[in-house]
């Protein structure tokens, strides 16, 4: 299959996932849709340079990350907040887009860390992912938001600070506490 056909299929299959991810960070459906559209356009324009060292979905998430940063930078240059928008933002749970009501992933992340075709390893990874989901559901909303920005989207602390308004020192503490809580939860779940 050519990269063009693979990209076309991935854009069809992963569009909802990309929209949810963009909306979780931007909290604005129009901006999220625009970021995903810009991601698709950038992918089409650069598909000839795609080397296949990662999945197309992972590559798209990487492009989307930069499109989200562009939107966040633009917001800082031209703030347009109104009081009711701020109140809505405070009431919106970012994790609602990623998790179901019972705390399970709305769409389970792909196992990007393994290329194993071994069914036993795949089963073990799926079980570990379910445990991680259960543990993430127990964390505070802000902690999950910061943790996913860092560990899933790959944002650096200054970028997270820019997006959330938190100090980089606070981000380090939140990430440390999240990791400790997840480790403790996972150890308890596995024992």
N, C-alpha and C positions, 0 to 999 in steps of 0.2 A: 504494500500500500504506500502511495506517495505521501510525503509530509503534508501536502495540501489537502488530500482527502482525510488524513488523520486529524488535521486541525479542524476541518469542517465538522467531522464527527464529534470531536471533543467539544467544540463550541456548542453543538446541539445538546450533548449529554451533560455538560458542566455549567451551562448558562445559569440555571437556578442556584447552583452552589455558589458561583461567583457573585451573583446578585445578593444572596444572603450574606456572604462574607463582606462585600462592599457596604451593604446596609448596616451591618453590625458595627462597622467603623465610622460610617458617615452619618447614620441615623436620618437619612433623607432619601426617600425612594427615587426621586428624580436624579439627584447627584450620583446615587449608586448605579442607576441604569446608564447614566452618561459615562461613568468610570468603566463599566463593563463594556460598553460600546467602544470606548477609546481603546480598551485592552484588545478587543477583537480586531479593530482596525490596525493597531500596532503589530499584532501577531501576523496578520495577513501581509503586512508590508515587510516583515522581517523573517518570514518562514524559511526563506532560502538560506538564512544563516543558522537556523536551528540544527544542532548537531546530534540530537537524540541522546544526550547524556543523562537526561531526566525524562520523566513522562511529560507529555504535552500539557496535561493538567497542572503539573508543578510549574512548568514554564509560564503558563497563563497566570497562575497565582503570583509569580514573581513580577510579571508585567503589571498586574492589577495593583500590587503593592505600591509601585511608583505612581500609578494613576491616582490612587487614594492620597498619597502624599502631595501630589499636585493640587488636588481639591482642598486639602487641609491648609496648604500654603496660601492658596487663593482666598480661603476664608479669613486667614489672618490679615491679608492685605486689604480685604474689603469685608469687614464684619457686617452682618445684617440681622443680628439677633433682635427678636421682639420678646417681650415678657412672656407671652403664652408659649412661644417656642422653647424658651428656657425651662418653663414649668413642665412641658411635655417631655423634654430631654431628661429631666430629673426623674420622671415617672417611667420612662421607657427602660426596660431591662435589656441590655445588649445581649445577654445570654439567651433571651427568648428566641432569638433568631437562630442560635446554634443548637439549642436544646429543646426537647419536648417538655410537656408539663411534668412528666415523671423523672426528668433529669437526664434522659438518654439523648444522644446526639440526634438532631433532626435529620442529618445525613452523615453517616459514619465516615470519618476521614479515611482516605486511602492509606494503606501501609506503605508510605514513601520511604521508610527506613530499611526496607528489605526487598530484595529481588528474588527471594527464595520461592521455588516451586514445590517445596516440601510441604505436604498437607499437614503434617504434625507441627511444623514451625508456624504455619499459617494459623492453625487452630490456637496455638499458644499465644500468638500475637493478637488474635481476635479476643481471646479471653483477657489478656492484659489490657487491651483497649477498653473493654467493657468495665474493668475495674477502675481504670483511669477516669472514665466518664462518671462513674459513681462518685469517685473522690472529688472530681472537679465540681460536681453538683453541690457539694457540701461547703464549698468556699464562698466567701462574699462576692457579690457581683463585680465590684471594682477590681478585686483580686483576679477573678477569672478574665476580665477584660484585659488587664495589663499582662497577665500570663500568656494569653492567646496572641496578643500583639507581639510579644517577645518571641515565644517559642514556636508559634505557627506561622505568623506572617514575617518573622525575622526582623522586626523593627529594633533599632538600637535605642538605648535609654534616652538620648536627646530627642529622637523622633517621637518616642512615647510621651515624653514630657511636653513636647510641642502639641501633640494631639489631645492630651488629657489635662494639661495645666498643672500636673504634678511636678514636684522638684525631682531631679535625678536621684538624689539621696533617698527620697521616699520610694521611688520606683525600685531601687535596689533592695530596700527593706521589704516591700511588698513581694517582690520576686523571691527573696530568700524565705520569707514566711510561707509563700505558696509552695515552694519546693519542699520545705520541711513538712508542711501539712500533707502534701501529696505523698511524700515518702512514708510518713507515719501511717497514713490511711492505707496505702498499698501494702505495707508490711503487715498491718492488722488484718486486712482482707485476705492476704495470702497465707496467714498462719492458721 
